[in-house]
Amino acid sequence: MGQDAAALERFTLQLENFERALARLAAVLKRSEDDVVRDALIQRFEFTFEMAWKTLFRFLLLKGEKVGARAWDVLPAAFDAGLLDDAEVWDRMRDYRNDTSHEYNEAMATEVAAFVRLAGFPAMQRLQSQMARRT
C-alpha cells in the first residue's frame, strides 16, 4: 500500500469514528436532561470533539497540509482551509472539552450541556456535511 493509500485509509477510518461518535451524541441529545443524561452528554461531547479534530487532522494531512498534531494547531488550519465555519464555536468546544475532562463542576456541566445542544452539536453536524462534500 502506497503512502497516499495509507493516508486515505487512516482518514476514512477516522471519519467513520467521528460519524459514529456524532450519532451517539445525537442519541443522548434526544433524551430529557437530568444529571445522568447531562453527564453522558458531556462524555459523548468530549469523545466526539476528539474524533472531530482528529478527522480534520487526517483530512489536512491527506490534502498535503503541514499541521501540528494537537487540536490547537489543527482547528486554525481547518478554519483557514474552509472546513470550519465558526472559529469561535470550535475554540469554545476545545476549551469546554479541556475543562470538563479535568474537573467536575455542576454549574459548568449545565453550561457545557446547553452549549453542546445549541452550538456545539450543530457545528459538528456542519463539519460532517463538509466532509461528505469534500470526500
N, C-alpha and C positions, 0 to 999 in steps of 0.2 A: 504494500500500500504506500503510495507516494505521500509526501508531506501535505499537499493540498487535500488529498482524500482523507487523511487522518485528521486534519483540522476541520474539515466538513463533518466528519463523523462525530468529533468531540462537540462541535457546535450543535449538531442535530440532537445528540443525547441531552445536552444542557437545555436546549429549548423544550424538549419533551418533559424534563424535570420541572422547568418553570411552569409549563402549561398544567401539569398535574398538581403542582402546589397551588396555582391560581384557582383551579377547580375546587380544591379542598378549602381554600379561603372563602370562595363563593358559597360553599355549602354551609359553613358556620355563620356567614353573614345573613343567611335566611332565617336563622333561629332568633327567638326573642332573647334579648340580652339580660343575663343575670351575671353574678360574679364568676361562675364556672364557664359560661359561654364567652364572657369577656376574656378570661384567661386563655381559652382555646383560640379565640380570635387573635390575640396578641402573639401567641406562639406560631400560629399559622402565618400571620403577617411577617414575623421575623424570618421564617423559613422562606416564604415567597419572595421577600425582598432579597435575600441571599441568592436565590435562584435567578431573580431578575438581573441583578448586576453581573452575575457570572455569565448569564446568557449574552448580555451586552459585551462583556469582555471577549467571549469566544467569537461573537459576530465581528467585532472590530479587528481582532487578530486575523480572522478569515479574510477580511477585506484589505489586509496589509497594513493596518494602522499599528503604530508603535504606542502602546499604552501600558502603564503600570498595572499590576495585578491586585489593586486594592480598590474598594468602592469609591474612595475619594479621588482616585485617579480616573476611574472608568466613567463615572457619571458626567463630569465636564466634557470628556471626549465624546461621549454618546450624545450629549446635548449639541455640541459643535457639529456632529455628523448628522443632525436632524432626526435622531432616533427617539429623543425625548422632547416633549413639547412644553414642559413646565419645570425648569431647573429648581425653582423654589420648593415645589412639592416633593421632588426627589431628594433634595437636600434635607427636608424635614423628615422624610421617610428614613434616610440614613441616620439622622440624629435620634429619632424615636427608636429605631432598631437598636442603636447602641445603648440608649438609656434603659430600655425595657429589658435588655439581656443582662444587665449588670446589677439591677436592684428592682425591688417591687415596692411600688407606692400606689395606693388605691386611687388617689386623685389623678396621678399620671396615667394609670391604666384606663381610667374613664376618658381622659383627654385623647389618648392614643387610639382607643377604640372608635371614638367619634371621628377622629381624623381619617382613620382607615376607611370607615364607612362613607364619608363624604368626599374625600380627595385621594387617598392612597390607592384604594381598590380601583376606582375609575382610571387612575393614571396607569396602573399595571395592566388593565384591560386595553388601554390605548397602545401600550408597548406590545402586547400580544398581537394586536391588529397590525401594528407597524412591522413586526417580524414576519407576519403572514404575507404582507405586501412585498417585502424585500427578499424573501427566500423562495 
